[in-house]
Amino acid sequence: MNKMFELTLCLAILVSTGIKAQSWLEKVGNRVKDKAVEKVEERIETKSEEAVDKTLDKLETSVSKNNKKDSASTTEKNKKNIKTEPNKSFIANTKYDFVPGDKILYFDDFSQDAIGDFPALWSTDGGGEVKTLNIASGHWFHLNKEGCFYCYTKTIDFPQNFIMEFDFIPDENFQGEVALCLYEEKESMEMNSELYPGVKGIQIFMNQDSWWTKGYYNSEGTDSPWLEAHSTANPPEINKVNHVIIWIQNRRIRIYHKGAKVLDAPTNIYSGAKFNKIRFDNYNSQCNPYISNLKVTTAAPDTRSKLITEGKLVSYGIYFDVNKDVVKTESYGTISDIAKVLKENPTVNIKIVGHTDSDGNDPQNLDLSKRRAASVKTVLTSEFGIDGSRIQTDGKGETEPIAPNTTSENKAKNRRVEFIKL
């Protein structure tokens, strides 16, 4: 029996008996009213909570779906970025077809020289000094005198096939030209002002709008005709680091700059030339450039023989910026060569091992070497289609040097990537 029925029955009895109970009825009525109001409020609260719960459930489901969708979208984008980013760096720079060898013949970054001094291993008929710059790290040799010749004093035994690299910064007043001269020194020859030194040589002129090469031959005081080649592609940029790469192969010279092969001359060098000296010539008072990071390596190693037969390839052709693990475009030729060997030998598995010099923090060097090895693997798999299960990676940091870390050249030898057959 519900409460409203009970109340009605009581009222009927009271009225029928004639009892005057107005105040009592008021009290009872107020209590019933309060009870009803309380009941209504409870139901409203319950319904409200249910409505809120349903709304929150819907919102939670919607957010969850959106998060999953966004997560899937982000993952897909990341996958696409991982796949396509190296394409932009490597496929667009297939002109970098040179492959540095497994031997460093010469390296100089002037780190052994004090700021303000003339480099100890160089000579000149004018002047110059080692400086630091706010636009690039390291030490830089400033060729700051007009008409000066800057010679590396030691003799280098250049093979018939080699690669020379250097960094070059023209200042804001860059006009005229500066030249790199590679030549065969005459016996007992000392530093002098000969424009074309030695018996045979090649000069590479760099100016504000072009590249220009001259192959020459001095025969008993009589100059033979110049063997010339010109190019206006990708000239040096003012107040920027220009990484210049020169590949000498017998009589052929190739020059690479800013992602392109800017000059390729098959017969630009006189036959039989045996280069053993390096010289920079500064011809103009408004041409006072900075140079650093000079390196000479052997070229075009027998990758197949080293990797398949000997079981190990040491490479100086994998390029990274200082303290970075991103593989640079200059590495294209080397990685492409390794990929070709792996494709031709599908049962061969390899381990890529990164190595650093001793500069810096030991744990950081170890971590950097591991990350660099992993980056090389990524390029091989994403850009050249090599199965990742065939490649292991590791890093040794500075723990396995191949030369004492006592000179700039030895440190350069220790900064390497090794490919080991498993």
KEKEDO-345920 format. One record per residue (C-alpha): residue in three letters; residue number from 1; z, x, y. Coordinates in steps of 0.02 Angstrom, whole numbers, m for minus. Layout:
<atoms>
ATOM  bator  tiba       w       u       v
ATOM    ALA   NUM       Z       X       Y
...
</atoms>
This chain:
<atoms>
ATOM  bator  tiba       w       u       v
ATOM    MET     1       0       0       0
ATOM    ASN     2     m51      80     162
ATOM    LYS     3      59      95     316
ATOM    MET     4     m38     m29     425
ATOM    PHE     5     m17    m166     293
ATOM    GLU     6     170    m132     281
ATOM    LEU     7     187    m144     469
ATOM    THR     8      93    m310     476
ATOM    LEU     9     203    m383     339
ATOM    CYS    10     361    m332     431
ATOM    LEU    11     301    m409     593
ATOM    ALA    12     257    m571     507
ATOM    ILE    13     431    m582     431
ATOM    LEU    14     514    m546     596
ATOM    VAL    15     414    m675     689
ATOM    SER    16     443    m806     555
ATOM    THR    17     631    m780     560
ATOM    GLY    18     632    m793     752
ATOM    ILE    19     725    m631     773
ATOM    LYS    20     708    m557     947
ATOM    ALA    21     666    m376     912
ATOM    GLN    22     552    m325    1053
ATOM    SER    23     632    m154    1085
ATOM    TRP    24     635    m115     901
ATOM    LEU    25     452    m161     887
ATOM    GLU    26     411     m48    1032
ATOM    LYS    27     500      96     949
ATOM    VAL    28     415      64     783
ATOM    GLY    29     247      45     870
ATOM    ASN    30     267     209     963
ATOM    ARG    31     313     298     802
ATOM    VAL    32     161     226     715
ATOM    LYS    33      52     271     862
ATOM    ASP    34     117     449     864
ATOM    LYS    35      89     461     678
ATOM    ALA    36     m89     397     696
ATOM    VAL    37    m126     517     838
ATOM    GLU    38     m55     661     737
ATOM    LYS    39    m164     610     589
ATOM    VAL    40    m319     600     697
ATOM    GLU    41    m283     770     774
ATOM    GLU    42    m261     846     602
ATOM    ARG    43    m427     773     545
ATOM    ILE    44    m514     832     703
ATOM    GLU    45    m443    1007     679
ATOM    THR    46    m495    1009     497
ATOM    LYS    47    m671     949     536
ATOM    SER    48    m684    1076     679
ATOM    GLU    49    m633    1218     566
ATOM    GLU    50    m760    1162     436
ATOM    ALA    51    m895    1153     568
ATOM    VAL    52    m849    1325     635
ATOM    ASP    53    m849    1397     459
ATOM    LYS    54   m1020    1323     423
ATOM    THR    55   m1087    1391     588
ATOM    LEU    56   m1015    1564     556
ATOM    ASP    57   m1084    1561     379
ATOM    LYS    58   m1256    1523     448
ATOM    LEU    59   m1241    1659     581
ATOM    GLU    60   m1179    1785     454
ATOM    THR    61   m1323    1746     337
ATOM    SER    62   m1446    1759     481
ATOM    VAL    63   m1374    1925     542
ATOM    SER    64   m1372    1993     365
ATOM    LYS    65   m1554    1946     340
ATOM    ASN    66   m1602    2022     508
ATOM    ASN    67   m1505    2181     471
ATOM    LYS    68   m1591    2198     304
ATOM    LYS    69   m1758    2166     387
ATOM    ASP    70   m1720    2291     526
ATOM    SER    71   m1656    2417     400
ATOM    ALA    72   m1811    2397     294
ATOM    SER    73   m1919    2409     449
ATOM    THR    74   m1829    2566     507
ATOM    THR    75   m1840    2645     335
ATOM    GLU    76   m2026    2607     329
ATOM    LYS    77   m2049    2679     502
ATOM    ASN    78   m1954    2835     453
ATOM    LYS    79   m2060    2852     298
ATOM    LYS    80   m2216    2836     403
ATOM    ASN    81   m2150    2961     530
ATOM    ILE    82   m2107    3086     394
ATOM    LYS    83   m2280    3066     323
ATOM    THR    84   m2382    3065     482
ATOM    GLU    85   m2291    3187     594
ATOM    PRO    86   m2343    3343     498
ATOM    ASN    87   m2522    3276     500
ATOM    LYS    88   m2522    3286     688
ATOM    SER    89   m2460    3465     680
ATOM    PHE    90   m2562    3532     535
ATOM    ILE    91   m2719    3432     506
ATOM    ALA    92   m2763    3444     690
ATOM    ASN    93   m2744    3633     682
ATOM    THR    94   m2847    3684     533
ATOM    LYS    95   m2926    3815     645
ATOM    TYR    96   m2772    3919     605
ATOM    ASP    97   m2856    3987     449
ATOM    PHE    98   m2781    4162     450
ATOM    VAL    99   m2655    4213     317
ATOM    PRO   100   m2532    4354     361
ATOM    GLY   101   m2492    4471     217
ATOM    ASP   102   m2331    4528     138
ATOM    LYS   103   m2306    4687     241
ATOM    ILE   104   m2252    4710     421
ATOM    LEU   105   m2332    4868     490
ATOM    TYR   106   m2259    4859     665
ATOM    PHE   107   m2141    4751     767
ATOM    ASP   108   m2067    4768     940
ATOM    ASP   109   m1971    4639    1043
ATOM    PHE   110   m1892    4770    1159
ATOM    SER   111   m1717    4713    1107
ATOM    GLN   112   m1669    4896    1081
ATOM    ASP   113   m1708    4934    1265
ATOM    ALA   114   m1588    4908    1410
ATOM    ILE   115   m1633    4785    1546
ATOM    GLY   116   m1713    4879    1690
ATOM    ASP   117   m1770    5026    1583
ATOM    PHE   118   m1945    5075    1533
ATOM    PRO   119   m1964    5048    1344
ATOM    ALA   120   m1915    5203    1247
ATOM    LEU   121   m2061    5197    1126
ATOM    TRP   122   m2196    5174    1258
ATOM    SER   123   m2277    5286    1389
ATOM    THR   124   m2372    5249    1550
ATOM    ASP   125   m2463    5329    1694
ATOM    GLY   126   m2375    5209    1813
ATOM    GLY   127   m2221    5104    1788
ATOM    GLY   128   m2141    4950    1711
ATOM    GLU   129   m1974    4886    1651
ATOM    VAL   130   m1887    4775    1526
ATOM    LYS   131   m1825    4608    1595
ATOM    THR   132   m1753    4441    1544
ATOM    LEU   133   m1834    4277    1599
ATOM    ASN   134   m1771    4101    1632
ATOM    ILE   135   m1919    4022    1543
ATOM    ALA   136   m1907    4117    1378
ATOM    SER   137   m1773    4202    1273
ATOM    GLY   138   m1765    4385    1228
ATOM    HIS   139   m1821    4544    1314
ATOM    TRP   140   m1990    4557    1401
ATOM    PHE   141   m2090    4712    1451
ATOM    HIS   142   m2153    4685    1629
ATOM    LEU   143   m2319    4773    1660
ATOM    ASN   144   m2289    4777    1847
ATOM    LYS   145   m2401    4915    1913
ATOM    GLU   146   m2585    4907    1955
ATOM    GLY   147   m2707    5014    1857
ATOM    CYS   148   m2578    5069    1728
ATOM    PHE   149   m2600    5108    1545
ATOM    TYR   150   m2456    5066    1429
ATOM    CYS   151   m2468    5153    1261
ATOM    TYR   152   m2359    5137    1108
ATOM    THR   153   m2320    5318    1069
ATOM    LYS   154   m2311    5313     879
ATOM    THR   155   m2461    5309     764
ATOM    ILE   156   m2488    5155     656
ATOM    ASP   157   m2598    5158     503
ATOM    PHE   158   m2697    4998     526
ATOM    PRO   159   m2790    4940     369
ATOM    GLN   160   m2966    4869     378
ATOM    ASN   161   m2893    4694     369
ATOM    PHE   162   m2742    4656     479
ATOM    ILE   163   m2667    4530     600
ATOM    MET   164   m2589    4569     768
ATOM    GLU   165   m2484    4444     866
ATOM    PHE   166   m2394    4450    1032
ATOM    ASP   167   m2319    4337    1165
ATOM    PHE   168   m2392    4350    1338
ATOM    ILE   169   m2332    4270    1502
ATOM    PRO   170   m2445    4283    1656
ATOM    ASP   171   m2347    4260    1817
ATOM    GLU   172   m2392    4140    1957
ATOM    ASN   173   m2500    4272    2042
ATOM    PHE   174   m2607    4301    1887
ATOM    GLN   175   m2782    4352    1938
ATOM    GLY   176   m2902    4481    1872
ATOM    GLU   177   m2866    4530    1693
ATOM    VAL   178   m2755    4623    1573
ATOM    ALA   179   m2823    4703    1415
ATOM    LEU   180   m2757    4744    1244
ATOM    CYS   181   m2842    4897    1171
ATOM    LEU   182   m2838    4942     986
ATOM    TYR   183   m2919    5110     953
ATOM    GLU   184   m2939    5264     846
ATOM    GLU   185   m2851    5405     934
ATOM    LYS   186   m2935    5574     953
ATOM    GLU   187   m2846    5722     875
ATOM    SER   188   m2713    5797     989
ATOM    MET   189   m2749    5663    1118
ATOM    GLU   190   m2613    5633    1246
ATOM    MET   191   m2582    5491    1366
ATOM    ASN   192   m2722    5490    1495
ATOM    SER   193   m2817    5371    1608
ATOM    GLU   194   m2974    5353    1503
ATOM    LEU   195   m3038    5176    1521
ATOM    TYR   196   m3098    5174    1341
ATOM    PRO   197   m2983    5290    1245
ATOM    GLY   198   m3008    5368    1075
ATOM    VAL   199   m3161    5383     966
ATOM    LYS   200   m3188    5198     929
ATOM    GLY   201   m3099    5043     987
ATOM    ILE   202   m3096    4860    1035
ATOM    GLN   203   m3033    4790    1200
ATOM    ILE   204   m2976    4610    1217
ATOM    PHE   205   m2976    4555    1399
ATOM    MET   206   m2868    4407    1449
ATOM    ASN   207   m2895    4328    1618
ATOM    GLN   208   m2862    4162    1703
ATOM    ASP   209   m3016    4074    1636
ATOM    SER   210   m3082    4165    1482
ATOM    TRP   211   m3070    4290    1340
ATOM    TRP   212   m3185    4439    1333
ATOM    THR   213   m3200    4576    1201
ATOM    LYS   214   m3285    4745    1202
ATOM    GLY   215   m3314    4853    1050
ATOM    TYR   216   m3350    5033    1101
ATOM    TYR   217   m3389    5204    1027
ATOM    ASN   218   m3367    5368    1119
ATOM    SER   219   m3482    5496    1036
ATOM    GLU   220   m3469    5672    1106
ATOM    GLY   221   m3445    5611    1283
ATOM    THR   222   m3585    5483    1273
ATOM    ASP   223   m3537    5300    1272
ATOM    SER   224   m3631    5191    1150
ATOM    PRO   225   m3680    5014    1202
ATOM    TRP   226   m3537    4890    1212
ATOM    LEU   227   m3526    4756    1079
ATOM    GLU   228   m3473    4606    1182
ATOM    ALA   229   m3413    4428    1152
ATOM    HIS   230   m3352    4296    1275
ATOM    SER   231   m3257    4131    1266
ATOM    THR   232   m3188    4010    1393
ATOM    ALA   233   m3089    3907    1265
ATOM    ASN   234   m2902    3886    1295
ATOM    PRO   235   m2874    4027    1421
ATOM    PRO   236   m2696    4093    1449
ATOM    GLU   237   m2577    3976    1541
ATOM    ILE   238   m2482    4038    1694
ATOM    ASN   239   m2291    4045    1684
ATOM    LYS   240   m2293    3995    1501
ATOM    VAL   241   m2273    4086    1337
ATOM    ASN   242   m2446    4113    1263
ATOM    HIS   243   m2439    4160    1079
ATOM    VAL   244   m2597    4260    1046
ATOM    ILE   245   m2653    4299     868
ATOM    ILE   246   m2792    4424     830
ATOM    TRP   247   m2866    4444     657
ATOM    ILE   248   m2966    4604     629
ATOM    GLN   249   m3070    4608     470
ATOM    ASN   250   m3181    4762     461
ATOM    ARG   251   m3307    4734     602
ATOM    ARG   252   m3253    4555     635
ATOM    ILE   253   m3128    4496     765
ATOM    ARG   254   m3053    4321     778
ATOM    ILE   255   m2936    4265     917
ATOM    TYR   256   m2821    4113     905
ATOM    HIS   257   m2729    4026    1046
ATOM    LYS   258   m2654    3854    1077
ATOM    GLY   259   m2706    3779     910
ATOM    ALA   260   m2885    3841     910
ATOM    LYS   261   m2993    3986     858
ATOM    VAL   262   m3051    4033    1033
ATOM    LEU   263   m3167    4176     984
ATOM    ASP   264   m3251    4231     823
ATOM    ALA   265   m3367    4381     831
ATOM    PRO   266   m3430    4447     661
ATOM    THR   267   m3497    4615     725
ATOM    ASN   268   m3388    4655     876
ATOM    ILE   269   m3319    4820     811
ATOM    TYR   270   m3415    4979     773
ATOM    SER   271   m3429    5018     588
ATOM    GLY   272   m3303    5142     519
ATOM    ALA   273   m3172    5115     654
ATOM    LYS   274   m2996    5159     595
ATOM    PHE   275   m2871    5095     722
ATOM    ASN   276   m2704    5183     741
ATOM    LYS   277   m2647    5152     919
ATOM    ILE   278   m2599    5007    1034
ATOM    ARG   279   m2621    5004    1222
ATOM    PHE   280   m2611    4874    1362
ATOM    ASP   281   m2711    4904    1520
ATOM    ASN   282   m2668    4821    1686
ATOM    TYR   283   m2814    4825    1808
ATOM    ASN   284   m2759    4718    1956
ATOM    SER   285   m2611    4717    2076
ATOM    GLN   286   m2606    4527    2055
ATOM    CYS   287   m2599    4538    1866
ATOM    ASN   288   m2423    4586    1815
ATOM    PRO   289   m2390    4499    1650
ATOM    TYR   290   m2243    4505    1529
ATOM    ILE   291   m2264    4544    1344
ATOM    SER   292   m2147    4534    1194
ATOM    ASN   293   m2136    4501    1007
ATOM    LEU   294   m2280    4615     958
ATOM    LYS   295   m2311    4612     771
ATOM    VAL   296   m2441    4686     655
ATOM    THR   297   m2452    4630     473
ATOM    THR   298   m2573    4651     331
ATOM    ALA   299   m2690    4504     308
ATOM    ALA   300   m2763    4390     174
ATOM    PRO   301   m2649    4435      26
ATOM    ASP   302   m2704    4394    m150
ATOM    THR   303   m2594    4240    m161
ATOM    ARG   304   m2649    4196    m336
ATOM    SER   305   m2609    4368    m406
ATOM    LYS   306   m2443    4383    m314
ATOM    LEU   307   m2381    4211    m365
ATOM    ILE   308   m2458    4184    m537
ATOM    THR   309   m2467    4361    m606
ATOM    GLU   310   m2326    4452    m518
ATOM    GLY   311   m2219    4296    m502
ATOM    LYS   312   m2167    4320    m321
ATOM    LEU   313   m2250    4308    m150
ATOM    VAL   314   m2163    4370       7
ATOM    SER   315   m2236    4286     160
ATOM    TYR   316   m2227    4324     345
ATOM    GLY   317   m2350    4184     379
ATOM    ILE   318   m2225    4041     390
ATOM    TYR   319   m2179    4019     572
ATOM    PHE   320   m2024    3940     651
ATOM    ASP   321   m1952    3941     826
ATOM    VAL   322   m1789    4037     847
ATOM    ASN   323   m1645    3946     758
ATOM    LYS   324   m1761    3800     712
ATOM    ASP   325   m1819    3734     544
ATOM    VAL   326   m1980    3646     598
ATOM    VAL   327   m2134    3729     523
ATOM    LYS   328   m2254    3780     662
ATOM    THR   329   m2441    3751     663
ATOM    GLU   330   m2478    3936     644
ATOM    SER   331   m2416    3919     464
ATOM    TYR   332   m2565    3812     413
ATOM    GLY   333   m2670    3950     334
ATOM    THR   334   m2527    4018     228
ATOM    ILE   335   m2465    3850     164
ATOM    SER   336   m2642    3790     131
ATOM    ASP   337   m2673    3947      28
ATOM    ILE   338   m2516    3920     m76
ATOM    ALA   339   m2559    3736    m102
ATOM    LYS   340   m2731    3784    m166
ATOM    VAL   341   m2655    3899    m297
ATOM    LEU   342   m2532    3764    m352
ATOM    LYS   343   m2670    3636    m369
ATOM    GLU   344   m2774    3755    m474
ATOM    ASN   345   m2622    3791    m584
ATOM    PRO   346   m2541    3620    m612
ATOM    THR   347   m2415    3684    m741
ATOM    VAL   348   m2340    3812    m621
ATOM    ASN   349   m2175    3769    m535
ATOM    ILE   350   m2103    3869    m392
ATOM    LYS   351   m1944    3898    m293
ATOM    ILE   352   m1954    3921    m104
ATOM    VAL   353   m1818    4035     m36
ATOM    GLY   354   m1782    4063     149
ATOM    HIS   355   m1709    4225     219
ATOM    THR   356   m1644    4275     391
ATOM    ASP   357   m1590    4435     477
ATOM    SER   358   m1407    4474     513
ATOM    ASP   359   m1404    4414     694
ATOM    GLY   360   m1290    4266     725
ATOM    ASN   361   m1161    4174     621
ATOM    ASP   362   m1166    4200     432
ATOM    PRO   363   m1139    4016     379
ATOM    GLN   364   m1265    3958     509
ATOM    ASN   365   m1393    4084     446
ATOM    LEU   366   m1367    4022     269
ATOM    ASP   367   m1387    3841     321
ATOM    LEU   368   m1542    3882     425
ATOM    SER   369   m1625    3973     281
ATOM    LYS   370   m1597    3824     165
ATOM    ARG   371   m1665    3700     292
ATOM    ARG   372   m1819    3807     323
ATOM    ALA   373   m1858    3815     137
ATOM    ALA   374   m1839    3626     126
ATOM    SER   375   m1958    3604     274
ATOM    VAL   376   m2092    3708     189
ATOM    LYS   377   m2075    3599      34
ATOM    THR   378   m2095    3443     142
ATOM    VAL   379   m2260    3509     212
ATOM    LEU   380   m2325    3553      40
ATOM    THR   381   m2286    3380     m29
ATOM    SER   382   m2328    3270     121
ATOM    GLU   383   m2481    3362     187
ATOM    PHE   384   m2557    3443      33
ATOM    GLY   385   m2506    3320    m103
ATOM    ILE   386   m2406    3440    m211
ATOM    ASP   387   m2285    3349    m328
ATOM    GLY   388   m2109    3377    m261
ATOM    SER   389   m2038    3390    m437
ATOM    ARG   390   m2131    3556    m455
ATOM    ILE   391   m2039    3634    m308
ATOM    GLN   392   m1859    3691    m292
ATOM    THR   393   m1786    3760    m131
ATOM    ASP   394   m1645    3878     m85
ATOM    GLY   395   m1587    3989      56
ATOM    LYS   396   m1502    4158      53
ATOM    GLY   397   m1470    4181     239
ATOM    GLU   398   m1441    4365     274
ATOM    THR   399   m1369    4408     103
ATOM    GLU   400   m1527    4486      26
ATOM    PRO   401   m1608    4600     157
ATOM    ILE   402   m1756    4706     106
ATOM    ALA   403   m1722    4830     247
ATOM    PRO   404   m1565    4880     344
ATOM    ASN   405   m1536    4764     493
ATOM    THR   406   m1530    4913     611
ATOM    THR   407   m1696    4898     705
ATOM    SER   408   m1803    4759     774
ATOM    GLU   409   m1940    4798     649
ATOM    ASN   410   m1821    4793     500
ATOM    LYS   411   m1747    4628     558
ATOM    ALA   412   m1924    4558     568
ATOM    LYS   413   m1952    4613     388
ATOM    ASN   414   m1794    4521     333
ATOM    ARG   415   m1850    4358     416
ATOM    ARG   416   m1962    4294     278
ATOM    VAL   417   m2000    4155     156
ATOM    GLU   418   m2020    4194     m29
ATOM    PHE   419   m2114    4093    m160
ATOM    ILE   420   m2050    4126    m336
ATOM    LYS   421   m2135    4068    m495
ATOM    LEU   422   m2014    3977    m611
</atoms>
